[in-house]
Amino acid sequence: MLPLDLSDNQTIIALGLSVVALVFILRRLVLRTGSRNRSLPVSQTPAEIDAAENSATALVEQLEVRLYDFAREVEGRMHTKIAVLDRLIINADREIIRLEQVLAESRRLGNPIPSARQPDAIVSPTAEDRDERHAA
């Protein structure tokens, strides 16, 4: 059997694994040399370093201000929604009290309350609806 006999599955797998290992090793080697070049100190003057630090500080302060404004806006929205919900709760409580009074009055008089509401639409069942009910 020749070492490069491609008709054997084991040879193909071994060749593929060796190619993957070679690519992995070369990639790591290239990344190491690239990181060494980047880590070399760049000659900067103290004024450039101070300017970079000042710009970073200014950016952080600007982001803090934006975050504070956003927090105030969200808090304002929450207070508005809470006020609306409180108003809805008060209205619902009033309606509950009114309905309880109407119910108590109707029980006291012994008269059923005539419903002022009528159905929006009256639909008579079709033959299909009847068949489905009987099938179930």
N, C-alpha and C positions, 0 to 999 in steps of 0.2 A: 504494500500500500504506500503510495506516494504521500509526502506530507501535505501537499496542496491538492489532494483529491477532493473536489467540490461535490462529489456525489454522496459523500458521507455527511450526515446531519451533524455529527459531533465536530467535524472539521469546520463546518460553516459557523457553528455556535462559537467555537474557540477563536476563529478569525474575527467574528463580530465583537466578542468581548475584548480582544486585544486592541481593536480599533477604538472602542469606547474608552479603554484605559489610556491609550495614547493621547486621545483628544483631551481627556480629563487632566492628564499630566501637563500637556502643553498649555492648556488654558490657565492652570494654576501658575505655571512658570511665567506666562505673559502678564498675568495680574500682579504678581510679585514685583516684577521689574517696573510696571506702570506705577505701582504705589510708592516705590522708592523714589521715582522721579518727582512725584507730587509732594512727597514729604520733605523735600529739600527746602530749607528756609529761604524765603524770598526776602531780599533786602528791602526793608521798608523803613522809611524815616519815622521818627517818633510822631511827627505831625500827621502822617498818614494813618498811623495806628490810632491816635487820638480822634481823628476824624471818623474812622470806622467805628470806634466805640461810641462816639457821640451820635452817629446816625442810627446805630443799633438801639441805643437808649431812647432816642426820639421815637423810633418805631414802636418800641415796647410801650412807651407812654401813650402814643396815639392809639394803640390797640386797647390799652386799659380804658381810655376815654370812650372808645366805641363800645366796649363791653359794658361799661357803666350805663351808657345811654340805652343800649339794648335792654339791659336789665330793668331800667326805669320804664321803658315802653311796655315790656311784658307785664310788669307789675301793674301798670295802669290798665292794661287790657283785662287782667284778672279782676281788678277791683270793679271795673265796669260790668263784667259778666256776673260778678257776685251781686252787685246792686240789682241787675235785671232779674236774677234768680230770686233774690229776696222779695222783689215786687211781685213776681209770679206766685210765690208762696203765700204772700199776704192776700192776693186776689183769690187764690184757691181756697184759703181758709174762710174768707168771706162767703164764697159760693157754697162751701160745705155747710156753714151755719145757716144760710138761706134755705138750702135744700132740706136740712134737718127740720127747720121751722115749717116748711111746706108739708113735709111728711107727717110731722106731729099734728098739724092742723087737719090734714086729711084723715088721720086716724081718729082724731077727736070727733070729727063730724061723721065719720063712718062712710064717707063718700069716696069712691075711688077717684083719683085725679084723672080727668080726661086728658089724654095725650094730645097736645096741639100739633105734634109732629106727625106727618104722614110719610109713608115710604116714598123714596125718590122715584122708584119705578116698580111696577108690578110685572113680574115675568112669569108666565105660565110654563110649567115644565114641558119639554118636548118629548117626543117618543124615545129619542136617544137617551135622555136623562133617566127615563123610567126603566129602560133596558139596563143601564149601568147600575142602577140601584138594586134591581132584582139580581143582577149577576154578582154583586158584592155580597 
